[in-house]
Amino acid sequence: MSSTVTLKVDMMCEGCAGAVRRILQKIEGVENIEITVAENKVVVTGSNLDPNLLLEKVAKSGKATEMWPTA
């Protein structure tokens, strides 16, 4: 089953985005990662994604991370 998880990650530059991308690519089930540095937005799509696992892995990198606020 395909799912999408959107995270808000404190990123300052493309280097930060690259670090976040490398972390997420190692997680099983991740198929696509879209990062918008200007918005601090990371959209992850894949199969059987665990939002809490994604949040935990990115937060361990030292970047302030939270779930994207819903309207």
All heavy atoms as TSV, in Angstrom:
chain	resi	resn	atom	element	x	y	z
A	1	MET	N	N	0.837	-1.180	0.000
A	1	MET	CA	C	0.000	0.000	0.000
A	1	MET	C	C	0.883	1.245	0.000
A	1	MET	O	O	1.795	1.373	0.793
A	1	MET	CB	C	-0.881	-0.016	1.255
A	1	MET	CG	C	-1.787	1.181	1.347
A	1	MET	SD	S	-2.971	1.023	2.686
A	1	MET	CE	C	-2.143	1.936	3.953
A	2	SER	N	N	0.595	2.157	-0.898
A	2	SER	CA	C	1.374	3.384	-1.024
A	2	SER	C	C	0.873	4.422	-0.024
A	2	SER	O	O	-0.324	4.551	0.207
A	2	SER	CB	C	1.258	3.927	-2.444
A	2	SER	OG	O	2.064	5.064	-2.579
A	3	SER	N	N	1.821	5.138	0.570
A	3	SER	CA	C	1.439	6.185	1.520
A	3	SER	C	C	2.387	7.367	1.379
A	3	SER	O	O	3.464	7.258	0.792
A	3	SER	CB	C	1.451	5.650	2.950
A	3	SER	OG	O	2.714	5.145	3.282
A	4	THR	N	N	1.970	8.494	1.931
A	4	THR	CA	C	2.759	9.720	1.887
A	4	THR	C	C	2.880	10.278	3.293
A	4	THR	O	O	1.902	10.332	4.029
A	4	THR	CB	C	2.090	10.762	0.973
A	4	THR	OG1	O	1.962	10.214	-0.338
A	4	THR	CG2	C	2.913	12.035	0.893
A	5	VAL	N	N	4.101	10.686	3.645
A	5	VAL	CA	C	4.361	11.310	4.944
A	5	VAL	C	C	5.038	12.650	4.666
A	5	VAL	O	O	5.991	12.715	3.892
A	5	VAL	CB	C	5.278	10.431	5.821
A	5	VAL	CG1	C	5.606	11.136	7.129
A	5	VAL	CG2	C	4.644	9.073	6.079
A	6	THR	N	N	4.545	13.723	5.295
A	6	THR	CA	C	5.129	15.039	5.113
A	6	THR	C	C	5.717	15.508	6.439
A	6	THR	O	O	5.042	15.495	7.468
A	6	THR	CB	C	4.072	16.039	4.615
A	6	THR	OG1	O	3.464	15.510	3.426
A	6	THR	CG2	C	4.708	17.372	4.285
A	7	LEU	N	N	6.999	15.890	6.373
A	7	LEU	CA	C	7.716	16.342	7.559
A	7	LEU	C	C	8.140	17.789	7.412
A	7	LEU	O	O	8.377	18.259	6.292
A	7	LEU	CB	C	8.983	15.503	7.776
A	7	LEU	CG	C	8.820	13.998	7.938
A	7	LEU	CD1	C	10.181	13.336	7.949
A	7	LEU	CD2	C	8.062	13.676	9.211
A	8	LYS	N	N	8.254	18.479	8.532
A	8	LYS	CA	C	8.829	19.819	8.564
A	8	LYS	C	C	10.204	19.669	9.205
A	8	LYS	O	O	10.314	19.269	10.363
A	8	LYS	CB	C	7.953	20.762	9.383
A	8	LYS	CG	C	8.461	22.181	9.401
A	8	LYS	CD	C	7.489	23.098	10.118
A	8	LYS	CE	C	8.000	24.520	10.066
A	8	LYS	NZ	N	7.079	25.442	10.750
A	9	VAL	N	N	11.257	19.949	8.425
A	9	VAL	CA	C	12.630	19.741	8.879
A	9	VAL	C	C	13.399	21.049	8.747
A	9	VAL	O	O	13.381	21.685	7.691
A	9	VAL	CB	C	13.326	18.637	8.045
A	9	VAL	CG1	C	14.724	18.388	8.558
A	9	VAL	CG2	C	12.516	17.346	8.054
A	10	ASP	N	N	14.080	21.450	9.807
A	10	ASP	CA	C	14.862	22.682	9.798
A	10	ASP	C	C	16.101	22.497	8.920
A	10	ASP	O	O	17.057	21.847	9.327
A	10	ASP	CB	C	15.261	23.049	11.227
A	10	ASP	CG	C	15.927	24.405	11.321
A	10	ASP	OD1	O	15.675	25.249	10.434
A	10	ASP	OD2	O	16.695	24.621	12.272
A	11	MET	N	N	16.044	23.026	7.697
A	11	MET	CA	C	17.139	22.914	6.727
A	11	MET	C	C	17.536	24.301	6.265
A	11	MET	O	O	16.685	25.125	5.961
A	11	MET	CB	C	16.707	22.079	5.521
A	11	MET	CG	C	16.309	20.669	5.841
A	11	MET	SD	S	15.685	19.775	4.397
A	11	MET	CE	C	14.082	20.553	4.170
A	12	MET	N	N	18.835	24.558	6.182
A	12	MET	CA	C	19.328	25.869	5.768
A	12	MET	C	C	19.794	25.897	4.312
A	12	MET	O	O	19.835	26.948	3.702
A	12	MET	CB	C	20.504	26.291	6.650
A	12	MET	CG	C	20.139	26.403	8.095
A	12	MET	SD	S	18.916	27.694	8.308
A	12	MET	CE	C	19.151	28.088	10.000
A	13	CYS	N	N	20.193	24.733	3.775
A	13	CYS	CA	C	20.804	24.737	2.443
A	13	CYS	C	C	20.617	23.380	1.766
A	13	CYS	O	O	20.055	22.455	2.349
A	13	CYS	CB	C	22.299	25.041	2.569
A	13	CYS	SG	S	23.198	23.781	3.513
A	14	GLU	N	N	21.108	23.282	0.537
A	14	GLU	CA	C	21.021	22.028	-0.215
A	14	GLU	C	C	21.854	20.930	0.443
A	14	GLU	O	O	21.556	19.748	0.301
A	14	GLU	CB	C	21.450	22.243	-1.667
A	14	GLU	CG	C	20.458	23.043	-2.489
A	14	GLU	CD	C	19.076	22.412	-2.561
A	14	GLU	OE1	O	18.970	21.170	-2.661
A	14	GLU	OE2	O	18.082	23.167	-2.505
A	15	GLY	N	N	22.899	21.322	1.169
A	15	GLY	CA	C	23.699	20.331	1.894
A	15	GLY	C	C	22.870	19.642	2.964
A	15	GLY	O	O	22.945	18.425	3.143
A	16	CYS	N	N	22.081	20.439	3.669
A	16	CYS	CA	C	21.172	19.882	4.682
A	16	CYS	C	C	20.156	18.955	4.025
A	16	CYS	O	O	19.866	17.872	4.526
A	16	CYS	CB	C	20.413	21.001	5.400
A	16	CYS	SG	S	21.432	22.114	6.378
A	17	ALA	N	N	19.615	19.396	2.899
A	17	ALA	CA	C	18.633	18.587	2.174
A	17	ALA	C	C	19.250	17.266	1.734
A	17	ALA	O	O	18.611	16.217	1.808
A	17	ALA	CB	C	18.103	19.361	0.970
A	18	GLY	N	N	20.493	17.304	1.288
A	18	GLY	CA	C	21.182	16.089	0.866
A	18	GLY	C	C	21.360	15.120	2.018
A	18	GLY	O	O	21.192	13.910	1.863
A	19	ALA	N	N	21.676	15.645	3.201
A	19	ALA	CA	C	21.838	14.799	4.386
A	19	ALA	C	C	20.512	14.129	4.744
A	19	ALA	O	O	20.472	12.931	5.038
A	19	ALA	CB	C	22.359	15.623	5.551
A	20	VAL	N	N	19.431	14.891	4.701
A	20	VAL	CA	C	18.104	14.351	5.002
A	20	VAL	C	C	17.745	13.279	3.971
A	20	VAL	O	O	17.254	12.202	4.319
A	20	VAL	CB	C	17.046	15.475	5.040
A	20	VAL	CG1	C	15.633	14.905	5.103
A	20	VAL	CG2	C	17.310	16.410	6.203
A	21	ARG	N	N	18.019	13.548	2.701
A	21	ARG	CA	C	17.723	12.590	1.632
A	21	ARG	C	C	18.481	11.271	1.851
A	21	ARG	O	O	17.912	10.192	1.725
A	21	ARG	CB	C	18.085	13.190	0.268
A	21	ARG	CG	C	17.739	12.287	-0.910
A	21	ARG	CD	C	18.081	12.935	-2.239
A	21	ARG	NE	N	17.428	14.222	-2.431
A	21	ARG	CZ	C	16.164	14.386	-2.817
A	21	ARG	NH1	N	15.411	13.338	-3.064
A	21	ARG	NH2	N	15.666	15.595	-2.967
A	22	ARG	N	N	19.764	11.361	2.202
A	22	ARG	CA	C	20.568	10.149	2.424
A	22	ARG	C	C	20.018	9.315	3.577
A	22	ARG	O	O	19.985	8.085	3.501
A	22	ARG	CB	C	22.029	10.513	2.671
A	22	ARG	CG	C	22.759	10.926	1.405
A	22	ARG	CD	C	24.256	11.083	1.622
A	22	ARG	NE	N	24.592	12.174	2.547
A	22	ARG	CZ	C	24.661	13.456	2.211
A	22	ARG	NH1	N	24.413	13.831	0.967
A	22	ARG	NH2	N	24.992	14.368	3.106
A	23	ILE	N	N	19.571	9.983	4.630
A	23	ILE	CA	C	18.990	9.267	5.770
A	23	ILE	C	C	17.721	8.532	5.348
A	23	ILE	O	O	17.542	7.354	5.645
A	23	ILE	CB	C	18.676	10.251	6.919
A	23	ILE	CG1	C	19.977	10.774	7.533
A	23	ILE	CG2	C	17.796	9.602	7.984
A	23	ILE	CD1	C	19.791	12.004	8.400
A	24	LEU	N	N	16.845	9.239	4.652
A	24	LEU	CA	C	15.555	8.663	4.274
A	24	LEU	C	C	15.689	7.548	3.243
A	24	LEU	O	O	14.921	6.579	3.264
A	24	LEU	CB	C	14.619	9.753	3.759
A	24	LEU	CG	C	14.171	10.771	4.813
A	24	LEU	CD1	C	13.425	11.922	4.156
A	24	LEU	CD2	C	13.305	10.108	5.877
A	25	GLN	N	N	16.667	7.647	2.342
A	25	GLN	CA	C	16.842	6.630	1.311
A	25	GLN	C	C	17.208	5.270	1.895
A	25	GLN	O	O	16.992	4.251	1.251
A	25	GLN	CB	C	17.916	7.059	0.309
A	25	GLN	CG	C	17.448	8.150	-0.630
A	25	GLN	CD	C	18.552	8.675	-1.529
A	25	GLN	OE1	O	19.715	8.687	-1.156
A	25	GLN	NE2	N	18.167	9.114	-2.708
A	26	LYS	N	N	17.742	5.252	3.095
A	26	LYS	CA	C	18.150	4.002	3.733
A	26	LYS	C	C	16.988	3.262	4.404
A	26	LYS	O	O	17.138	2.132	4.841
A	26	LYS	CB	C	19.232	4.271	4.781
A	26	LYS	CG	C	20.517	4.782	4.183
A	26	LYS	CD	C	21.529	5.080	5.262
A	26	LYS	CE	C	22.804	5.652	4.665
A	26	LYS	NZ	N	23.769	6.031	5.700
A	27	ILE	N	N	15.831	3.910	4.483
A	27	ILE	CA	C	14.691	3.318	5.179
A	27	ILE	C	C	13.874	2.472	4.209
A	27	ILE	O	O	13.509	2.921	3.120
A	27	ILE	CB	C	13.814	4.421	5.812
A	27	ILE	CG1	C	14.641	5.206	6.838
A	27	ILE	CG2	C	12.572	3.819	6.458
A	27	ILE	CD1	C	13.953	6.414	7.407
A	28	GLU	N	N	13.597	1.257	4.639
A	28	GLU	CA	C	12.841	0.324	3.809
A	28	GLU	C	C	11.453	0.875	3.496
A	28	GLU	O	O	10.776	1.402	4.374
A	28	GLU	CB	C	12.704	-1.016	4.542
A	28	GLU	CG	C	12.061	-2.095	3.701
A	28	GLU	CD	C	12.020	-3.432	4.411
A	28	GLU	OE1	O	12.817	-3.655	5.336
A	28	GLU	OE2	O	11.181	-4.243	4.024
A	29	GLY	N	N	11.053	0.761	2.249
A	29	GLY	CA	C	9.729	1.202	1.817
A	29	GLY	C	C	9.715	2.585	1.181
A	29	GLY	O	O	8.767	2.931	0.484
A	30	VAL	N	N	10.772	3.385	1.400
A	30	VAL	CA	C	10.820	4.731	0.823
A	30	VAL	C	C	11.075	4.614	-0.681
A	30	VAL	O	O	12.024	3.971	-1.108
A	30	VAL	CB	C	11.913	5.593	1.493
A	30	VAL	CG1	C	12.094	6.901	0.741
A	30	VAL	CG2	C	11.565	5.851	2.942
A	31	GLU	N	N	10.197	5.222	-1.473
A	31	GLU	CA	C	10.311	5.164	-2.928
A	31	GLU	C	C	10.658	6.510	-3.552
A	31	GLU	O	O	11.339	6.563	-4.562
A	31	GLU	CB	C	8.999	4.630	-3.523
A	31	GLU	CG	C	8.710	3.201	-3.095
A	31	GLU	CD	C	7.307	2.747	-3.438
A	31	GLU	OE1	O	6.545	3.529	-4.067
A	31	GLU	OE2	O	6.959	1.617	-3.063
A	32	ASN	N	N	10.162	7.594	-2.965
A	32	ASN	CA	C	10.404	8.918	-3.532
A	32	ASN	C	C	10.492	9.947	-2.410
A	32	ASN	O	O	9.774	9.856	-1.418
A	32	ASN	CB	C	9.266	9.302	-4.491
A	32	ASN	CG	C	9.575	10.571	-5.241
A	32	ASN	OD1	O	10.651	10.739	-5.792
A	32	ASN	ND2	N	8.627	11.502	-5.254
A	33	ILE	N	N	11.399	10.919	-2.592
A	33	ILE	CA	C	11.591	11.974	-1.606
A	33	ILE	C	C	11.605	13.309	-2.339
A	33	ILE	O	O	12.390	13.490	-3.266
A	33	ILE	CB	C	12.926	11.798	-0.849
A	33	ILE	CG1	C	13.001	10.414	-0.200
A	33	ILE	CG2	C	13.111	12.907	0.176
A	33	ILE	CD1	C	14.398	9.998	0.186
A	34	GLU	N	N	10.716	14.217	-1.941
A	34	GLU	CA	C	10.684	15.558	-2.514
A	34	GLU	C	C	11.006	16.539	-1.386
A	34	GLU	O	O	10.332	16.551	-0.360
A	34	GLU	CB	C	9.310	15.871	-3.090
A	34	GLU	CG	C	8.934	15.005	-4.272
A	34	GLU	CD	C	7.524	15.294	-4.764
A	34	GLU	OE1	O	7.046	16.432	-4.584
A	34	GLU	OE2	O	6.914	14.376	-5.316
A	35	ILE	N	N	12.047	17.351	-1.593
A	35	ILE	CA	C	12.477	18.290	-0.559
A	35	ILE	C	C	12.400	19.714	-1.088
A	35	ILE	O	O	12.907	20.003	-2.171
A	35	ILE	CB	C	13.916	17.978	-0.098
A	35	ILE	CG1	C	13.970	16.562	0.501
A	35	ILE	CG2	C	14.395	19.020	0.904
A	35	ILE	CD1	C	15.356	16.122	0.922
A	36	THR	N	N	11.757	20.600	-0.323
A	36	THR	CA	C	11.691	22.017	-0.631
A	36	THR	C	C	12.351	22.756	0.532
A	36	THR	O	O	11.753	22.933	1.592
A	36	THR	CB	C	10.232	22.483	-0.796
A	36	THR	OG1	O	9.573	21.627	-1.724
A	36	THR	CG2	C	10.181	23.908	-1.291
A	37	VAL	N	N	13.615	23.152	0.324
A	37	VAL	CA	C	14.391	23.782	1.395
A	37	VAL	C	C	13.740	25.080	1.856
A	37	VAL	O	O	13.658	25.355	3.058
A	37	VAL	CB	C	15.848	24.024	0.947
A	37	VAL	CG1	C	16.628	24.780	2.016
A	37	VAL	CG2	C	16.538	22.708	0.629
A	38	ALA	N	N	13.253	25.902	0.939
A	38	ALA	CA	C	12.675	27.201	1.288
A	38	ALA	C	C	11.490	27.070	2.244
A	38	ALA	O	O	11.241	27.952	3.056
A	38	ALA	CB	C	12.249	27.938	0.020
A	39	GLU	N	N	10.759	25.959	2.154
A	39	GLU	CA	C	9.596	25.729	3.017
A	39	GLU	C	C	9.908	24.781	4.168
A	39	GLU	O	O	9.030	24.506	4.989
A	39	GLU	CB	C	8.442	25.149	2.197
A	39	GLU	CG	C	7.898	26.067	1.139
A	39	GLU	CD	C	6.760	25.424	0.359
A	39	GLU	OE1	O	6.113	24.487	0.865
A	39	GLU	OE2	O	6.523	25.859	-0.775
A	40	ASN	N	N	11.134	24.250	4.200
A	40	ASN	CA	C	11.503	23.225	5.193
A	40	ASN	C	C	10.577	22.015	5.114
A	40	ASN	O	O	10.226	21.407	6.123
A	40	ASN	CB	C	11.503	23.783	6.615
A	40	ASN	CG	C	12.620	24.770	6.849
A	40	ASN	OD1	O	13.686	24.661	6.254
A	40	ASN	ND2	N	12.377	25.736	7.697
A	41	LYS	N	N	10.188	21.669	3.889
A	41	LYS	CA	C	9.197	20.614	3.667
A	41	LYS	C	C	9.832	19.390	3.020
A	41	LYS	O	O	10.560	19.514	2.044
A	41	LYS	CB	C	8.079	21.155	2.775
A	41	LYS	CG	C	6.898	20.240	2.620
A	41	LYS	CD	C	5.804	20.950	1.849
A	41	LYS	CE	C	4.520	20.170	1.838
A	41	LYS	NZ	N	3.457	20.905	1.150
A	42	VAL	N	N	9.537	18.221	3.593
A	42	VAL	CA	C	10.020	16.957	3.050
A	42	VAL	C	C	8.815	16.050	2.867
A	42	VAL	O	O	8.115	15.740	3.836
A	42	VAL	CB	C	11.040	16.288	4.005
A	42	VAL	CG1	C	11.503	14.951	3.446
A	42	VAL	CG2	C	12.231	17.204	4.263
A	43	VAL	N	N	8.560	15.632	1.620
A	43	VAL	CA	C	7.445	14.747	1.320
A	43	VAL	C	C	8.025	13.397	0.910
A	43	VAL	O	O	8.774	13.303	-0.060
A	43	VAL	CB	C	6.547	15.317	0.193
A	43	VAL	CG1	C	5.397	14.370	-0.101
A	43	VAL	CG2	C	6.039	16.703	0.570
A	44	VAL	N	N	7.670	12.369	1.674
A	44	VAL	CA	C	8.184	11.026	1.439
A	44	VAL	C	C	7.021	10.142	0.996
A	44	VAL	O	O	5.984	10.101	1.658
A	44	VAL	CB	C	8.813	10.434	2.723
A	44	VAL	CG1	C	9.404	9.068	2.450
A	44	VAL	CG2	C	9.856	11.381	3.298
A	45	THR	N	N	7.188	9.453	-0.120
A	45	THR	CA	C	6.179	8.499	-0.563
A	45	THR	C	C	6.814	7.121	-0.634
A	45	THR	O	O	8.012	6.981	-0.893
A	45	THR	CB	C	5.581	8.872	-1.933
A	45	THR	OG1	O	6.632	9.046	-2.868
A	45	THR	CG2	C	4.773	10.149	-1.859
A	46	GLY	N	N	5.991	6.122	-0.413
A	46	GLY	CA	C	6.487	4.752	-0.452
A	46	GLY	C	C	5.434	3.787	0.036
A	46	GLY	O	O	4.254	4.124	0.147
A	47	SER	N	N	5.875	2.578	0.339
A	47	SER	CA	C	4.940	1.556	0.787
A	47	SER	C	C	5.192	1.222	2.250
A	47	SER	O	O	6.336	1.102	2.683
A	47	SER	CB	C	5.080	0.297	-0.074
A	47	SER	OG	O	6.417	-0.148	-0.067
A	48	ASN	N	N	4.098	1.097	2.993
A	48	ASN	CA	C	4.146	0.739	4.414
A	48	ASN	C	C	5.069	1.652	5.224
A	48	ASN	O	O	5.876	1.173	6.025
A	48	ASN	CB	C	4.566	-0.724	4.586
A	48	ASN	CG	C	3.594	-1.668	3.919
A	48	ASN	OD1	O	2.391	-1.468	3.985
A	48	ASN	ND2	N	4.111	-2.687	3.278
A	49	LEU	N	N	4.969	2.959	5.007
A	49	LEU	CA	C	5.818	3.908	5.725
A	49	LEU	C	C	5.325	4.096	7.152
A	49	LEU	O	O	4.122	4.214	7.393
A	49	LEU	CB	C	5.830	5.261	5.015
A	49	LEU	CG	C	6.430	5.292	3.620
A	49	LEU	CD1	C	6.299	6.696	3.035
A	49	LEU	CD2	C	7.875	4.848	3.646
A	50	ASP	N	N	6.257	4.145	8.095
A	50	ASP	CA	C	5.950	4.423	9.496
A	50	ASP	C	C	6.340	5.879	9.762
A	50	ASP	O	O	7.528	6.184	9.854
A	50	ASP	CB	C	6.739	3.471	10.393
A	50	ASP	CG	C	6.520	3.731	11.873
A	50	ASP	OD1	O	5.853	4.734	12.229
A	50	ASP	OD2	O	7.024	2.931	12.677
A	51	PRO	N	N	5.373	6.780	9.888
A	51	PRO	CA	C	5.684	8.199	10.084
A	51	PRO	C	C	6.596	8.447	11.281
A	51	PRO	O	O	7.492	9.280	11.227
A	51	PRO	CB	C	4.317	8.850	10.295
A	51	PRO	CG	C	3.349	7.911	9.676
A	51	PRO	CD	C	3.932	6.531	9.834
A	52	ASN	N	N	6.379	7.712	12.367
A	52	ASN	CA	C	7.192	7.907	13.566
A	52	ASN	C	C	8.643	7.497	13.336
A	52	ASN	O	O	9.563	8.133	13.844
A	52	ASN	CB	C	6.599	7.149	14.750
A	52	ASN	CG	C	5.267	7.729	15.176
A	52	ASN	OD1	O	5.081	8.940	15.177
A	52	ASN	ND2	N	4.327	6.876	15.505
A	53	LEU	N	N	8.867	6.436	12.553
A	53	LEU	CA	C	10.223	6.003	12.240
A	53	LEU	C	C	10.934	7.066	11.396
A	53	LEU	O	O	12.088	7.405	11.660
A	53	LEU	CB	C	10.214	4.661	11.501
A	53	LEU	CG	C	11.582	4.162	11.037
A	53	LEU	CD1	C	12.472	3.839	12.230
A	53	LEU	CD2	C	11.436	2.946	10.150
A	54	LEU	N	N	10.243	7.602	10.392
A	54	LEU	CA	C	10.833	8.643	9.542
A	54	LEU	C	C	11.207	9.854	10.394
A	54	LEU	O	O	12.318	10.388	10.279
A	54	LEU	CB	C	9.857	9.060	8.438
A	54	LEU	CG	C	9.431	7.979	7.449
A	54	LEU	CD1	C	8.418	8.547	6.465
A	54	LEU	CD2	C	10.616	7.394	6.717
A	55	LEU	N	N	10.305	10.271	11.253
A	55	LEU	CA	C	10.535	11.409	12.140
A	55	LEU	C	C	11.744	11.158	13.041
A	55	LEU	O	O	12.631	12.003	13.159
A	55	LEU	CB	C	9.278	11.644	12.977
A	55	LEU	CG	C	9.266	12.852	13.890
A	55	LEU	CD1	C	9.126	14.131	13.082
A	55	LEU	CD2	C	8.111	12.738	14.871
A	56	GLU	N	N	11.803	9.982	13.628
A	56	GLU	CA	C	12.896	9.628	14.536
A	56	GLU	C	C	14.251	9.619	13.825
A	56	GLU	O	O	15.236	10.159	14.332
A	56	GLU	CB	C	12.613	8.246	15.131
A	56	GLU	CG	C	13.695	7.717	16.035
A	56	GLU	CD	C	13.401	6.302	16.477
A	56	GLU	OE1	O	12.230	5.970	16.742
A	56	GLU	OE2	O	14.354	5.508	16.552
A	57	LYS	N	N	14.311	9.021	12.644
A	57	LYS	CA	C	15.576	8.910	11.907
A	57	LYS	C	C	16.107	10.287	11.515
A	57	LYS	O	O	17.296	10.551	11.645
A	57	LYS	CB	C	15.405	8.036	10.656
A	57	LYS	CG	C	15.124	6.592	10.952
A	57	LYS	CD	C	16.349	5.891	11.470
A	57	LYS	CE	C	16.100	4.402	11.580
A	57	LYS	NZ	N	17.268	3.680	12.070
A	58	VAL	N	N	15.232	11.157	11.023
A	58	VAL	CA	C	15.676	12.491	10.616
A	58	VAL	C	C	16.076	13.315	11.838
A	58	VAL	O	O	17.092	14.009	11.818
A	58	VAL	CB	C	14.593	13.219	9.784
A	58	VAL	CG1	C	15.019	14.640	9.473
A	58	VAL	CG2	C	14.328	12.459	8.486
A	59	ALA	N	N	15.319	13.205	12.923
A	59	ALA	CA	C	15.627	13.961	14.142
A	59	ALA	C	C	16.991	13.563	14.711
A	59	ALA	O	O	17.702	14.402	15.265
A	59	ALA	CB	C	14.531	13.753	15.176
A	60	LYS	N	N	17.379	12.295	14.560
A	60	LYS	CA	C	18.676	11.831	15.061
A	60	LYS	C	C	19.839	12.520	14.353
A	60	LYS	O	O	20.959	12.518	14.854
A	60	LYS	CB	C	18.806	10.315	14.908
A	60	LYS	CG	C	18.118	9.544	15.988
A	60	LYS	CD	C	18.405	8.059	15.854
A	60	LYS	CE	C	17.733	7.274	16.949
A	60	LYS	NZ	N	17.963	5.831	16.812
A	61	SER	N	N	19.572	13.119	13.193
A	61	SER	CA	C	20.623	13.819	12.457
A	61	SER	C	C	20.942	15.175	13.093
A	61	SER	O	O	21.877	15.859	12.688
A	61	SER	CB	C	20.208	14.037	10.998
A	61	SER	OG	O	19.198	15.034	10.919
A	62	GLY	N	N	20.137	15.563	14.094
A	62	GLY	CA	C	20.361	16.839	14.755
A	62	GLY	C	C	19.489	17.956	14.206
A	62	GLY	O	O	19.550	19.094	14.668
A	63	LYS	N	N	18.680	17.644	13.209
A	63	LYS	CA	C	17.793	18.641	12.615
A	63	LYS	C	C	16.461	18.654	13.361
A	63	LYS	O	O	15.893	17.617	13.649
A	63	LYS	CB	C	17.531	18.296	11.142
A	63	LYS	CG	C	18.805	18.051	10.360
A	63	LYS	CD	C	18.968	19.085	9.294
A	63	LYS	CE	C	20.221	18.867	8.493
A	63	LYS	NZ	N	21.408	19.436	9.107
A	64	ALA	N	N	15.982	19.834	13.683
A	64	ALA	CA	C	14.660	19.950	14.315
A	64	ALA	C	C	13.635	19.417	13.324
A	64	ALA	O	O	13.566	19.846	12.178
A	64	ALA	CB	C	14.372	21.398	14.653
A	65	THR	N	N	12.853	18.433	13.763
A	65	THR	CA	C	11.944	17.730	12.867
A	65	THR	C	C	10.585	17.538	13.543
A	65	THR	O	O	10.531	17.220	14.723
A	65	THR	CB	C	12.506	16.340	12.501
A	65	THR	OG1	O	13.843	16.492	12.017
A	65	THR	CG2	C	11.672	15.651	11.444
A	66	GLU	N	N	9.533	17.747	12.770
A	66	GLU	CA	C	8.171	17.493	13.263
A	66	GLU	C	C	7.301	17.115	12.088
A	66	GLU	O	O	7.678	17.291	10.935
A	66	GLU	CB	C	7.618	18.731	13.985
A	66	GLU	CG	C	7.520	19.958	13.099
A	66	GLU	CD	C	7.130	21.208	13.872
A	66	GLU	OE1	O	7.979	21.736	14.604
A	66	GLU	OE2	O	5.976	21.637	13.711
A	67	MET	N	N	6.119	16.593	12.403
A	67	MET	CA	C	5.170	16.282	11.346
A	67	MET	C	C	4.687	17.617	10.754
A	67	MET	O	O	4.575	18.597	11.470
A	67	MET	CB	C	3.983	15.480	11.882
A	67	MET	CG	C	4.378	14.130	12.488
A	67	MET	SD	S	5.374	13.076	11.398
A	67	MET	CE	C	4.152	12.579	10.215
A	68	TRP	N	N	4.426	17.623	9.446
A	68	TRP	CA	C	3.935	18.831	8.789
A	68	TRP	C	C	2.572	19.174	9.372
A	68	TRP	O	O	1.693	18.322	9.458
A	68	TRP	CB	C	3.842	18.597	7.291
A	68	TRP	CG	C	3.564	19.863	6.548
A	68	TRP	CD1	C	2.355	20.293	6.091
A	68	TRP	CD2	C	4.520	20.866	6.184
A	68	TRP	NE1	N	2.501	21.514	5.473
A	68	TRP	CE2	C	3.828	21.892	5.517
A	68	TRP	CE3	C	5.888	21.013	6.368
A	68	TRP	CZ2	C	4.449	23.029	5.014
A	68	TRP	CZ3	C	6.498	22.144	5.870
A	68	TRP	CH2	C	5.786	23.135	5.205
A	69	PRO	N	N	2.375	20.436	9.813
A	69	PRO	CA	C	1.097	20.806	10.406
A	69	PRO	C	C	-0.055	20.684	9.394
A	69	PRO	O	O	0.103	21.078	8.238
A	69	PRO	CB	C	1.279	22.258	10.823
A	69	PRO	CG	C	2.654	22.666	10.427
A	69	PRO	CD	C	3.317	21.515	9.751
A	70	THR	N	N	-1.158	20.137	9.848
A	70	THR	CA	C	-2.326	20.034	8.977
A	70	THR	C	C	-3.216	21.239	9.206
A	70	THR	O	O	-3.218	21.831	10.286
A	70	THR	CB	C	-3.115	18.745	9.257
A	70	THR	OG1	O	-3.432	18.698	10.642
A	70	THR	CG2	C	-2.308	17.514	8.892
A	71	ALA	N	N	-3.970	21.584	8.186
A	71	ALA	CA	C	-4.783	22.814	8.240
A	71	ALA	C	C	-5.861	22.749	9.274
A	71	ALA	O	O	-6.410	21.857	9.677
A	71	ALA	CB	C	-5.402	23.087	6.885
